[in-house]
């Protein structure tokens, strides 16, 4: 499952224009009590570009136009 998770994290980075600094597995799998149908819970710490923090107003990814 790891390649799928890494691919999804990369997709999130690109879609949200962020950089994921740290990602960890949480939930039943992290505790070693997962059942065969358990999902994957991932938590992560991320950052935006500096200008995102310094600009007022609504925070959205700029369009590619």
HELIX and SHEET records of a PDB file:
HELIX    1   1 UNK A    2  UNK A   16  1                                  15    
HELIX    2   2 UNK A   28  UNK A   31  1                                   4    
HELIX    3   3 UNK A   50  UNK A   54  1                                   5    
SHEET    1   A 2 UNK A  19  UNK A  26  0                                        
SHEET    2   A 2 UNK A  41  UNK A  47 -1                                        
END                                                                             
